[in-house]
Amino acid sequence: MLALALLMAAATPPAFNYCISCHSVDPAETGLPAPNLHGVIGRRAGSRPDFDYTPEMRAKGEQGLIWTRETLKSFLANPQGMVPGTAMQRLPPGAPVDEVADWLAAQATK
C-alpha cells in the first residue's frame, strides 16, 4: 500500500500538494479527513457513500450541484461562497486552483 501511495504522489502535479493532506485520488483509499476525489468529475456533490459530508454539502448535491471543471474551479476559489457551511477550507492566495481543477478533470478521461 505504501508503494502505491508513493506512486500516486509521484503521478500528481505539484498543485495537488495543496489537496493531498486531506484528499486522495486512489480509488481504494478511504477513511480520509476529506472525500476521495477519484472520479469526482460528473459526481453529484456530497454523494460518496463512504464519507460523512456536512449537511450543507449534501443539500447542494440534492439541489443539483454536479462537479465539473468549472464548478470545481469556483468551489476551490471560494468554498464558503459556493457552499456556506462546508468543511472545505479556502486555499491560500495564489494557489493554482485552475491547475488542480484541470488535472482532476483530465483524470476523468483516463
C-alpha positions as CSV (number, residue, x, y, z in Angstrom):
1,M,0.0,0.0,0.0
2,L,2.9,2.4,0.8
3,A,4.3,1.7,-2.7
4,L,1.0,2.6,-4.3
5,A,0.7,5.8,-2.2
6,L,4.2,6.8,-3.3
7,L,3.4,6.1,-6.9
8,M,0.2,8.1,-6.7
9,A,2.0,11.0,-5.1
10,A,4.6,10.9,-7.9
11,A,1.9,11.0,-10.5
12,T,0.1,14.0,-9.1
13,P,1.1,17.5,-10.2
14,P,2.7,19.9,-7.6
15,A,-0.5,21.9,-7.5
16,F,-2.3,18.8,-5.9
17,N,0.1,19.2,-2.9
18,Y,-2.5,21.6,-1.5
19,C,-5.0,18.8,-1.5
20,I,-3.1,15.6,-0.7
21,S,-3.1,16.1,3.1
22,C,-6.8,15.6,3.2
23,H,-7.8,14.1,-0.2
24,S,-6.7,11.2,-2.4
25,V,-7.3,10.1,-5.9
26,D,-6.5,6.4,-5.1
27,P,-9.9,4.7,-5.5
28,A,-9.1,2.2,-2.7
29,E,-8.2,4.8,-0.1
30,T,-10.9,5.5,2.5
31,G,-11.0,7.0,6.0
32,L,-9.6,10.3,4.8
33,P,-10.3,13.7,6.5
34,A,-12.0,14.8,3.2
35,P,-13.7,12.9,0.4
36,N,-11.8,10.8,-2.1
37,L,-11.5,12.7,-5.4
38,H,-11.2,9.7,-7.6
39,G,-14.0,10.1,-10.3
40,V,-15.1,13.5,-8.9
41,I,-15.9,14.9,-12.3
42,G,-19.6,14.2,-13.1
43,R,-20.3,13.2,-9.4
44,R,-23.1,14.8,-7.5
45,A,-21.8,16.9,-4.6
46,G,-21.9,15.2,-1.2
47,S,-22.7,11.8,-2.7
48,R,-19.8,9.5,-1.9
49,P,-21.3,6.9,0.4
50,D,-18.1,6.4,2.3
51,F,-17.7,10.0,3.5
52,D,-19.7,12.0,6.1
53,Y,-20.3,15.3,4.4
54,T,-21.7,18.4,6.1
55,P,-25.4,18.8,5.7
56,E,-24.8,21.9,3.6
57,M,-22.7,19.9,1.0
58,R,-25.3,17.1,0.9
59,A,-28.1,19.7,0.4
60,K,-26.2,21.3,-2.5
61,G,-25.9,17.9,-4.2
62,E,-29.5,17.2,-3.7
63,Q,-30.2,20.6,-5.3
64,G,-28.3,19.5,-8.3
65,L,-24.7,20.6,-7.9
66,I,-22.5,18.3,-10.1
67,W,-18.7,18.6,-10.1
68,T,-17.4,19.7,-13.4
69,R,-14.1,21.5,-14.2
70,E,-15.9,24.9,-13.8
71,T,-17.8,24.1,-10.6
72,L,-14.6,22.8,-9.1
73,K,-12.8,25.9,-10.0
74,S,-15.5,28.1,-8.4
75,F,-15.6,25.9,-5.3
76,L,-11.8,25.8,-4.9
77,A,-11.6,29.6,-5.3
78,N,-14.2,30.2,-2.6
79,P,-15.6,27.1,-0.9
80,Q,-17.7,29.0,1.7
81,G,-19.1,31.3,-1.1
82,M,-20.3,28.4,-3.1
83,V,-21.4,26.0,-0.2
84,P,-21.8,28.0,3.0
85,G,-21.1,25.7,5.9
86,T,-18.8,23.4,4.0
87,A,-15.8,22.0,5.9
88,M,-13.5,22.7,3.0
89,Q,-11.0,25.4,3.8
90,R,-10.1,28.2,1.4
91,L,-6.8,27.6,-0.4
92,P,-4.1,30.2,0.2
93,P,-3.9,33.2,-2.1
94,G,-2.1,32.3,-5.3
95,A,-2.9,28.6,-5.0
96,P,-3.2,27.1,-8.5
97,V,-7.0,26.5,-8.4
98,D,-7.2,26.2,-12.2
99,E,-4.4,23.7,-12.4
100,V,-5.9,21.5,-9.7
101,A,-9.4,21.5,-11.3
102,D,-7.9,20.9,-14.8
103,W,-5.9,17.9,-13.5
104,L,-8.9,16.4,-11.8
105,A,-10.9,16.9,-14.9
106,A,-8.2,15.2,-17.0
107,Q,-8.3,12.2,-14.7
108,A,-11.9,11.6,-15.7
109,T,-10.8,10.7,-19.2
110,K,-8.3,8.1,-18.0
